[in-house]
Amino acid sequence: MSQRTYHDPLHGGIGMNAEDPAERMVIALVDSAAFQRLRRIRQLGPAFLTFHGAESSRFTHSLGVFHLARRAFRHLHSGDPDLAQHRGILYAAALLHDIGHGPLSHTGEDMFGYHHEAWSARVIREQPSIRDPLEDYAEGTADRVADLLEHGLTDRPVIKRLVSSQLDCDRLDYLVRDSYSTGTRYGQLDLDRILAGITLAPDGDLAIHPKGLMAVEHYLVVRNLMYRSVYNHRLNVVCNWLLERLVQTARNLGPGQVWTDDVMHQWLWAPAEMTLNVFLANDDLRTGYHLQRWQEEGPEPLADLCSRFLDRRLLKAIAVEHLSREKQLAALAIASRLAETIGYDATLCCGLRHQELRGYHPYRGGLRIWDGRHLLALEKVSPLVSSLVTPAETSWLIHPGEIHGDLLLAMDREGL
């Protein structure tokens, strides 16, 4: 079949033409087992326990990123025909940027302790079903795509910016897609105006034309709101903390007390020796099955943690960022004492979680405005963007719901 179309709920038809060498490569990559695996990895990890519609996958997101990267490339290529030689690198990097994600996406990285960028590079370099289509397109493509995703190395900086920067196709897709799937309204970006507003600066790197300024300002505000309301939602924080404790408990109990299949055994107790095939064999389905088995058959502390997650008996969280670190620790000590009085292991149900959110990083590849005469830092032109530079911190005191009322009273008595 020379033509195919993926009907996306956000972008409409994402067409691919096998007569075009770069798009023929993309079709072969999409058809690989390694890429199809992304259908079985949730885009938002455990956020479905907070936002019941958050069931989209890394597969749909990756197709969306490719689609936006292709649109951006066509726009920029019209002003710089020399970009044509980098088209295949951009298409492949956009499509494969998440190929190294494991179960529950970013949550899985914290649960099991790995970096998806490193595994993405390894999959691209070593997995034949991924490497071969890249090399068939042009010799050396696999290593160039892997170097771009793992280390940010590329001959043209603008290609990196479109894949990973403060205004990249990854962020543009996930903000719109995650807003759609979670039922929030913050992520309704003006993608047409943003893509029409990107341009090339005299140094060949990415810049924003003044006509796109307001659309980019809106994008940065939306990103800030999505992190505050969705990605760093209180219950998301609780779920991530709970799953990290769950995996650590399984590891501490050891293979003598915890059943696993051969794949999960390596993920838990031999990650340094994990083969590529074993890495790719794990996904949300396999991990979810293990949680069910552990809930039914595992030792008590592990079974209870699994039950809390699977049956949505989640822990509570109180915002404590207004307290000093010393007082936060005092509040944690109170929560731990109360939990232990009702027979709980405080290390498995009480903790502090700190996060810092910065809406814009001027020193991490900051965005620039180019009007044809002057090249200026975005935060120097936009007071709105400048206001996003200041970081906002959040701190949560996680604890069992059974002690919530007593904890609030005790904290009040202690002046916390």
C-alpha positions in Angstrom: 0.0 0.0 0.0 1.6 3.3 -1.1 -0.7 5.5 1.0 -2.0 5.2 4.5 -3.8 7.6 6.9 -4.1 7.6 10.6 -7.2 9.5 11.7 -6.2 11.5 14.8 -8.8 13.1 17.0 -6.7 16.3 17.2 -4.8 16.6 14.0 -7.2 15.0 11.6 -5.7 12.7 8.9 -2.0 12.0 9.3 -1.1 10.7 5.9 2.0 8.9 4.8 3.1 8.3 1.2 5.4 5.3 0.6 6.6 6.8 -2.7 8.5 9.4 -0.6 11.7 7.8 0.8 11.5 9.6 4.2 7.8 8.7 4.7 8.4 5.1 3.5 11.0 4.9 6.3 8.4 6.3 8.8 5.9 3.6 7.7 8.4 0.8 8.2 9.2 2.2 11.7 5.5 2.5 12.7 5.0 -1.1 11.6 7.8 -2.5 13.8 7.0 -4.4 16.9 9.1 -2.0 19.0 7.0 0.9 17.9 3.7 -1.0 18.2 4.6 -1.7 21.8 3.9 2.0 22.5 0.2 1.3 22.1 0.6 -0.6 25.4 2.2 2.3 27.3 -0.1 5.0 28.7 0.9 8.6 27.8 0.1 9.9 31.3 1.0 6.9 33.4 -1.2 6.6 36.5 -3.1 9.9 35.8 -6.1 7.8 34.7 -6.9 7.4 38.4 -7.3 11.1 38.6 -8.6 12.0 35.1 -10.7 9.0 33.9 -10.2 9.9 30.3 -6.4 9.8 30.4 -6.1 6.6 28.5 -4.1 7.7 25.4 -0.9 6.0 24.5 2.7 6.9 23.6 1.8 5.5 20.2 -0.8 8.2 19.4 1.4 10.9 20.9 4.4 9.9 18.8 2.4 10.0 15.6 1.2 13.4 16.6 4.8 14.6 17.1 5.9 13.3 13.7 2.9 15.1 12.1 3.8 18.4 13.8 7.5 18.1 13.0 6.6 17.5 9.3 4.4 20.6 9.3 7.2 22.7 10.9 9.8 21.3 8.5 7.7 22.2 5.4 7.3 25.7 6.7 11.0 26.2 7.5 12.2 24.4 4.4 10.4 27.0 2.2 12.9 29.5 3.5 16.0 27.3 3.6 16.1 24.6 0.9 19.4 23.3 2.5 17.3 21.8 5.3 16.1 19.0 2.9 19.1 16.8 3.7 18.0 16.7 7.4 14.4 15.8 6.7 14.8 12.1 7.4 16.7 12.7 10.7 13.9 15.0 11.9 11.1 12.7 10.9 12.7 9.7 12.6 13.7 11.5 15.7 10.2 13.0 16.1 8.6 9.6 15.7 11.0 7.7 17.9 11.7 10.2 20.7 9.7 8.0 23.1 10.6 4.5 21.8 12.6 4.0 25.0 9.7 4.5 27.5 8.8 1.7 29.8 5.6 0.9 31.8 3.6 4.0 32.9 5.9 6.4 31.0 7.7 8.9 33.2 6.3 7.3 36.3 8.1 4.1 35.3 11.4 5.9 35.1 11.1 6.9 38.8 9.7 3.5 39.8 12.4 1.4 38.2 15.2 3.9 37.9 16.2 4.4 34.3 16.2 7.2 31.7 14.1 6.7 28.6 16.4 8.8 26.4 19.2 6.3 26.9 17.0 3.4 26.1 15.6 5.2 23.1 19.1 5.5 21.7 19.9 1.9 22.4 16.7 0.7 20.7 17.5 2.8 17.7 21.1 1.5 17.5 20.5 -2.1 18.3 17.0 -3.2 17.4 17.0 -4.5 13.8 13.4 -3.6 13.1 14.2 0.0 14.0 17.8 0.3 12.8 17.3 -1.4 9.4 14.7 1.1 8.0 16.8 4.0 9.2 19.9 2.6 7.5 17.9 1.7 4.4 17.0 5.4 4.1 20.6 6.6 4.4 23.7 5.0 5.9 24.5 6.4 9.3 20.9 7.6 10.0 20.5 5.3 13.1 23.5 6.7 14.9 22.6 10.3 14.0 19.0 9.9 15.3 20.3 8.2 18.5 22.9 10.9 19.1 20.2 13.6 18.6 17.8 12.0 21.1 20.4 11.0 23.7 22.9 13.8 23.5 21.2 16.6 21.5 23.9 16.3 18.8 23.0 17.4 15.3 24.5 19.3 12.3 21.7 21.8 12.3 20.6 23.2 15.7 17.1 23.9 14.4 16.5 20.2 14.0 17.2 19.6 17.7 14.9 22.5 18.6 12.0 21.0 16.8 12.5 17.7 18.7 13.6 18.9 22.1 13.5 22.5 23.3 11.2 24.9 25.1 9.1 25.1 21.9 9.3 21.7 20.3 6.8 19.4 18.5 6.8 17.0 21.5 5.5 19.7 23.8 3.0 21.1 21.3 1.4 17.7 20.8 1.4 16.5 24.5 -0.2 19.7 25.8 -3.0 19.6 23.3 -3.4 15.8 23.6 -3.2 15.6 27.4 -5.7 18.5 27.7 -8.1 16.6 25.4 -7.8 13.3 27.2 -8.0 14.7 30.7 -11.0 16.9 30.0 -9.2 20.1 30.9 -9.4 23.2 28.7 -6.1 24.8 29.3 -4.3 23.1 26.4 -6.2 24.5 23.5 -3.2 26.0 21.6 -3.3 27.9 18.4 -1.0 25.4 16.6 -1.5 27.0 13.2 -0.3 30.4 14.4 2.6 28.9 16.4 3.8 26.9 13.4 3.4 29.9 11.1 5.3 32.1 13.5 8.5 30.0 13.7 11.4 31.1 11.5 15.1 30.8 11.1 17.4 33.4 12.7 20.6 34.6 10.9 22.6 31.9 12.7 20.3 29.2 11.3 18.7 28.4 14.6 15.0 28.6 15.5 13.4 31.9 16.3 9.9 33.4 16.5 8.5 36.1 14.2 6.7 38.9 16.1 3.5 37.8 14.5 3.7 34.5 16.5 4.6 36.2 19.8 1.1 36.1 21.4 0.5 32.5 20.3 3.9 31.5 21.9 3.1 33.4 25.1 -0.2 31.6 25.3 1.6 28.3 24.8 4.0 29.0 27.7 1.1 30.0 30.0 -0.8 26.9 29.0 2.2 24.7 29.7 2.5 26.3 33.2 -1.2 25.7 33.9 -1.1 22.1 32.7 1.8 21.3 35.0 0.1 22.8 37.9 -3.4 21.3 37.2 -2.6 17.9 35.6 1.0 16.7 35.6 1.7 17.8 39.2 -1.9 17.2 40.5 -2.0 16.2 44.1 -3.2 12.7 43.3 -0.7 12.2 40.6 2.0 13.0 43.1 0.5 10.4 45.5 0.3 7.7 42.8 3.9 8.3 41.8 5.1 8.1 45.4 3.0 5.0 46.0 4.3 3.2 43.0 7.9 4.0 43.8 7.4 2.5 47.3 5.7 -0.5 45.8 8.7 -1.4 43.5 11.2 -0.7 46.3 9.3 -3.0 48.6 9.3 -5.8 46.0 13.0 -5.3 45.5 13.7 -5.4 49.2 11.6 -8.5 49.8 13.6 -10.3 47.0 12.9 -13.1 44.6 12.5 -15.6 47.4 9.3 -13.9 48.6 8.0 -12.1 45.4 6.8 -14.0 42.3 7.8 -12.6 39.0 8.3 -13.9 35.4 11.7 -13.8 33.9 11.2 -10.4 32.4 10.1 -8.7 35.6 12.9 -10.5 37.5 15.5 -8.6 35.4 13.7 -5.3 35.7 13.6 -5.6 39.5 16.8 -7.3 40.5 19.2 -7.2 37.5 18.6 -3.9 35.7 22.3 -3.4 34.9 22.3 -6.7 32.9 18.9 -6.1 31.3 19.0 -7.1 27.6 17.2 -5.0 24.9 14.6 -7.8 24.3 13.8 -7.9 28.0 13.4 -4.1 28.2 11.0 -4.1 25.3 9.0 -7.0 26.7 7.8 -4.9 29.6 4.8 -2.6 29.2 1.7 -1.5 31.1 0.0 -4.9 30.6 2.9 -7.0 32.0 3.5 -4.6 34.9 -0.3 -4.4 35.7 -0.5 -8.2 35.7 2.3 -8.4 38.3 0.5 -5.9 40.5 -2.6 -8.1 40.3 -0.6 -11.2 41.2 1.1 -9.4 44.1 -2.2 -8.1 45.4 -3.6 -11.6 45.5 -0.5 -13.6 46.5 2.3 -11.3 47.6 3.6 -10.7 51.1 1.4 -8.3 53.2 3.2 -5.0 52.7 3.5 -5.5 49.0 -0.1 -6.8 48.6 -1.4 -3.8 50.5 0.5 -1.3 48.3 -0.8 -3.0 45.2 -4.4 -3.0 46.6 -4.2 0.7 47.3 -3.2 1.4 43.7 -5.4 -1.1 41.9 -8.5 -0.4 44.0 -7.8 3.3 44.1 -7.5 3.4 47.9 -5.1 6.2 47.6 -3.2 8.0 50.3 -4.0 11.6 51.1 -1.7 14.6 50.7 -1.6 18.0 52.5 0.1 21.0 50.9 3.0 22.1 53.2 5.1 24.3 51.0 4.2 27.3 53.3 6.2 25.6 56.1 9.9 25.6 56.6 11.7 22.4 55.9 12.2 21.9 59.6 8.5 22.2 60.2 7.7 19.9 57.3 9.8 17.2 58.9 8.0 17.8 62.2 4.7 17.3 60.4 6.0 14.1 58.8 7.0 12.9 62.3 3.5 13.5 63.5 2.0 11.6 60.6 4.4 8.7 61.0 3.5 8.4 64.7 -0.2 8.5 64.0 0.1 5.9 61.3 2.0 3.5 63.5 -0.6 3.8 66.3 -3.1 2.2 63.9 -0.7 -0.5 62.9 0.8 0.9 59.6 4.4 0.9 58.6 5.0 4.6 58.3 7.8 4.2 55.7 5.2 2.8 53.3 2.5 5.3 53.8 4.0 8.6 55.0 6.4 10.8 53.2 7.2 14.3 51.8 7.3 15.1 48.1 8.9 18.3 46.8 8.6 19.7 43.3 9.8 22.9 41.6 8.0 24.3 38.6 9.6 26.9 36.4 7.3 28.1 33.5 10.2 29.2 31.4 14.0 28.6 31.5 15.9 31.4 29.7 19.2 29.7 30.1 18.1 26.3 28.7 18.0 27.1 25.0 15.8 30.2 25.6 13.5 31.3 22.8 14.3 34.3 20.6 12.4 36.9 18.6 13.6 37.8 15.1 11.9 40.6 13.2 14.3 40.7 10.3 16.5 43.2 11.9 16.9 42.4 15.6 17.4 39.1 17.5 16.2 39.4 21.1 15.6 37.0 24.0 11.9 36.3 24.4 11.9 37.2 28.1 13.3 40.7 27.2 10.5 41.3 24.8 7.6 39.8 26.8 6.9 40.8 30.4 4.5 37.9 30.5 7.2 35.3 29.7 9.6 37.1 32.1 7.1 36.5 34.9 7.2 32.7 34.2 11.0 32.6 35.0 10.5 32.6 38.8 10.1 29.1 40.1 7.2 27.9 42.1 7.7 25.2 44.7 5.2 22.6 46.0 5.6 20.3 48.9 3.1 17.5 49.9 2.8 15.6 53.1 1.6 12.1 52.1 -0.3 10.1 54.7 -3.1 7.5 55.1 -6.7 8.8 54.9 -7.5 7.1 58.2 -5.3 9.6 60.1 -6.2 12.7 58.1 -8.4 14.4 60.6 -6.2 13.6 63.6 -3.2 14.8 61.6 -4.8 18.2 60.8 -5.7 18.6 64.5 -2.2 17.7 65.7 -0.5 20.0 63.2 -2.8 22.8 64.4 -1.9 22.2 68.0 1.8 22.3 67.1 1.4 25.5 65.2 2.2 23.9 61.8 
